[in-house]
Amino acid sequence: MELTPFIVIGGIGLLVLVISLLVGDIFDHFEIGDGAISGTALGVAAVVFGASGVLTTTAGLDLLWAYVLAVVLALLAYLLAVYFVRRLTKSSDGVPVSAIGLTGVTRSTVSPSGGEVSLDGPHEVERRLAFADDTIAEGVRIRVVEHAGTRVKVVAE
């Protein structure tokens, strides 16, 4: 019986996590404290509370200390989860970084119908789809002159 509260709270936390993953953070709709309450972070905290409570109780720790340790670990897990959720939210704000003016190299032949380029910008880690008014051979230095959706228009340097 002493494990029941830990199992129930951990199960509720797992349910909150699954709901947050499937439909988004459920507490975003309430706009409490500029995102201070995160369903994902609460779910993580509840799962950590339940898991640490079950582990410490089955390891033979006194029930009072199991609760104290579970609460402390849950608070730490909550704070870490809020921190990482905020960092991820800030990094994925939906505003694309402009590539106009960046230079790079063609990775395939680029023509009006398409091709691939690698750009030298700080946020550029993958190849981009590109097109050009004139055909540019593979391995040629290029400069981005405009965006067209997810593709960039380039010219040879």
C-alpha positions in Angstrom: 0.0 0.0 0.0 2.8 2.4 0.6 3.7 2.3 -3.1 0.2 3.2 -4.3 0.6 7.1 -4.2 3.9 6.9 -6.1 2.4 4.6 -8.8 -0.7 6.7 -9.1 1.1 10.0 -9.4 3.7 8.5 -11.8 0.9 7.1 -13.9 -0.9 10.5 -14.0 2.4 12.1 -15.0 2.8 9.6 -17.8 -0.7 10.3 -19.0 0.0 14.1 -19.0 3.2 13.5 -20.9 1.4 11.5 -23.6 -1.3 14.1 -23.9 1.3 16.9 -24.2 3.1 15.0 -26.9 -0.1 14.2 -28.9 -2.0 17.5 -28.6 0.6 20.0 -27.4 1.1 21.5 -24.0 -2.3 21.5 -22.3 -1.4 24.5 -20.0 -0.5 26.8 -22.9 -4.2 27.6 -23.3 -4.4 29.1 -19.8 -1.5 31.5 -20.2 -0.4 31.3 -16.6 2.8 33.1 -15.7 4.3 33.4 -19.3 4.7 29.6 -19.6 5.7 29.0 -16.0 3.4 26.0 -15.9 4.3 23.5 -18.5 2.3 20.3 -19.0 5.3 18.5 -20.3 7.4 19.6 -17.3 4.6 18.7 -14.8 4.4 15.3 -16.5 8.1 14.8 -16.2 8.1 15.8 -12.6 5.2 13.4 -11.7 6.9 10.5 -13.5 10.2 11.2 -11.6 8.3 11.5 -8.3 6.6 8.2 -8.9 9.7 6.4 -10.1 12.0 7.7 -7.4 9.4 7.0 -4.7 8.9 3.4 -5.9 12.7 2.8 -6.2 13.5 4.3 -2.8 10.7 2.5 -1.0 11.5 -0.9 -2.6 15.2 -0.3 -1.7 14.2 -0.2 2.0 14.3 3.5 2.7 12.0 4.8 5.4 8.7 6.1 3.8 9.2 9.7 5.1 12.6 9.9 3.4 11.2 8.3 0.2 8.7 11.1 0.0 11.3 13.8 0.7 13.7 12.4 -1.9 10.8 12.0 -4.4 9.7 15.6 -3.9 13.2 17.0 -4.3 14.0 14.9 -7.4 10.6 15.9 -8.9 11.3 19.6 -8.3 14.7 19.3 -9.9 13.2 17.4 -12.8 10.5 20.1 -13.2 13.0 22.9 -13.2 15.2 21.2 -15.8 12.2 20.3 -18.0 10.9 24.0 -17.9 14.4 25.2 -18.8 14.7 22.9 -21.8 11.1 23.4 -22.9 11.7 27.2 -22.9 15.0 26.8 -24.8 13.4 24.6 -27.4 10.4 27.0 -27.7 12.7 29.9 -28.3 14.8 28.1 -30.9 11.7 27.0 -32.9 9.8 30.2 -33.1 8.9 29.6 -36.7 10.8 32.7 -38.0 13.2 31.5 -40.7 16.7 32.9 -40.6 17.4 34.9 -43.8 20.0 33.4 -46.0 20.2 36.3 -48.4 23.8 37.4 -48.9 25.3 34.1 -47.6 27.9 32.4 -49.7 28.5 28.8 -50.3 29.3 26.0 -52.8 27.0 24.1 -55.2 26.8 20.4 -54.2 25.1 19.5 -57.5 24.5 21.3 -60.8 22.1 24.1 -60.1 19.7 25.2 -62.9 16.3 27.0 -63.2 14.7 23.6 -62.3 16.8 23.1 -59.1 19.9 21.8 -57.4 21.6 21.7 -54.0 24.0 24.1 -52.3 25.8 24.2 -48.9 25.9 27.6 -47.3 28.5 29.1 -45.0 26.1 30.7 -42.5 26.1 30.0 -38.7 22.6 28.3 -38.9 23.3 26.3 -42.0 24.1 22.7 -41.2 22.4 20.9 -44.1 22.2 21.3 -47.8 19.5 23.6 -49.2 17.5 23.2 -52.4 18.4 26.0 -54.8 17.8 27.3 -58.2 19.4 29.8 -60.5 18.6 31.7 -63.7 21.6 30.2 -65.4 23.1 26.7 -65.0 25.9 26.6 -62.4 28.2 23.6 -62.2 28.9 21.5 -59.1 31.7 22.9 -56.9 31.3 26.6 -57.9 31.2 29.3 -55.2 27.7 31.0 -55.1 25.8 33.8 -53.3 22.2 33.7 -52.2 20.1 36.5 -53.8 16.5 35.6 -52.8 14.3 33.2 -51.0 11.4 31.3 -52.7 9.7 29.3 -50.1 12.2 26.8 -48.7 14.5 27.1 -51.7 17.1 29.8 -52.3 18.0 31.5 -55.6 21.7 31.7 -56.2 24.2 33.3 -58.5 27.8 32.3 -59.3 30.4 34.5 -57.6 
